[in-house]
Every structure is written in structure tokens, then in C-alpha cells.
Amino acid sequence: FFRLDFRMANAKEVFELFDADADGKLNVEELGRALRALGNTPTEKEVKGLATSESISYDEFKQIAASCKSPPDSQLVGELRDSFMVFDRENAGCIPEPEMRFVLSNMGEILSDTEVDQILKDAPKNKDGEIVFEAMIKMLLAM
């Protein structure tokens, strides 16, 4: 995934980048990726609610992108940190991988096994194989 800033790229460039089949339309999955590339953080459920149809034109995309408001990164970082700290019993800044798998599979926006496997494969780990949550937060924000 690419995380782009509005100052660096306009909506047209992002639309074209994520229009994988170059048909001038985004499907719902492409819409979600494009919105996230613009720095928004909608859940899959929110993306489906924003989609006006199965195929989103560039004009529709502009309107949807303009209506999306993400929490400031500092607020989001705080929320992520607080969420991870609930599972950090020893206050070590790390979470065992099985606990992270459980959280990703069962809480909030439920992720598929494939999505969880991909996140955990890329997750920053310490020498004991535990997930370092400050580094994990940075990784998630870069997605």
C-alpha cells in the first residue's frame, strides 16, 4: 500500500493508481485502498457504507474522499497504544503473537485468517518473538 499526502498527490492520481483494471471505476476494495492512501482510516464496513455502488467513478470518488475525515495521527496513535497496553500484562511494550492473533481475529473489525497472517508476518518482533507494539503502531500507520 502507498500512503500519500494530499500535498503530494491529487485525487486523480490516486484514483488512477488504484484503478487496477484501468476501466475508469474503482470497486469497493480499490476504493478502500485509495481512501487509505490519501491518509484516511475507514474500516471495511465504513468503506462499504461510503460506496454508492459496486463501481465508483472518479467524480464519486472525489466526493467520497472529501467527506472522509480521519482522526489526527496523534489521536490514532494514542488509541492504538491504549488498545495494545490492555494486553501488555508485564508493561514491557510487547504482546505475545498468539494474543495479537486473538485480538486481530476477534475484536474490532474482524480480520480474515489471511489478513491476520499477513499482518503478523510483517509485525516487528523482539528477540523472544513477541510483537513490539510501538513499532507495530508505526507499521500500521504506514499501511
Secondary structure by P-SEA (a helix, b strand, c coil): cbbbbcccccaaaaaaaacccccccccaaaaaaaaaaacccccaaaaaaacccccccaaaaaaaaaacccccaaaaaaaaaaaaaaacccccccccaaaaaaaaacccccccaaaaaaaaaaccccccccccaaaaaaaaaac
